[in-house]
C-alpha cells in the first residue's frame, strides 16, 4: 500500500524512466504519454527484479519511505501529486519550441487544479524532470512567455492557404533562400503578395518557432489536434496543416499574442468526454 506523508515545498522531481513507471504503475496508470515502457518484453521474473531495484532507488532518494515495519510504502505528497497527474490526467499537451534562450520538448499534464510539466533531462538521458507550474491559467501564461510570442503582432491581415509540401520545403531550405525567393514562391500559391512577403520575412528572420499537440482522453484512447507557430520581431503566425497523406493543405494565420493565449487556455481547459460524464 502507498500513502502520502506531510507536505513539503514544491521542487523539481527527477526520476529515471523505470522509477517513473514504477510509481505510475502502483498509482494505477498504464498510459504515460511520450515515454516508452522500459519493461516491455521483460519476463515476469525480470519485471519483479526491476521493480524491486526501482523501489530501492526511490527509497535511497527519499521519494519513498517504509512505514509499519516495512509493510507499507509512504510517498511524499509532492511526488504522489505530480506522478499521479502525469499518469492519470485526461488532458495533456506535447510542446516543442526553440528560441534564442532555450530549446524545449516535453509534456504538460493538465487537471483543473494543477499542471505538471514532464521533460527529459537530455536526449540520451534515462531521467525525466517533473515540475508543477501552476494552474491552467498560470501554466498557459508561462508557456506563452517562454515561447516568446510577440505582443505587437498585427491583427488584420488575412490567413494564407497554401501547400503543406511546398511550405515545408521552403521552411527547411530557408537558410539558403532569400526573403524575395521565399516570397515569390508563396505569392504564386496564394496570390497575396503582401501576406506572402510578411510570411517570408517571418520564416527568414524567425526568433522562435515550435509546435503543440493537445491530447484529450476519450475514455478509450487519445484524441489529438495540433498547431505550429513562427515568431519574428514584428509578428506571429499560427499554422495548421493537414495530417493525412492524401491531403496537402496548410493555413498560416497572423495571430496576436492575446489570441494565441486565449486559444491555448481554451485548449487546456477543454474537458475530456470522461470528465463531461
Secondary structure, DSSP 8 states (H G I E B T S, - for coil): -EEE-S------EEEEHHHHHHHHHHTT----TT---TTTT--HHHHHHHHHHHHHHHHHHTSEEEETTTTEEEE-HHHHHHHHHHHH-SEEEEEEEEESS-EEEEEEEE-SS-EEEEEESSTT-SEEEEEE--SHHHHHHHHHHHTT--TT--S----EEE-HHHHHHHHHTGGGS-HHHHHHHHHHHHS-HHHHHHHHHHHHT-SEEEEEEEEEE-SSSEEEEEEEEEE-SS-EEEEEE--STT---EEEEE--HHHHHHHHHHHHH---HHHH-
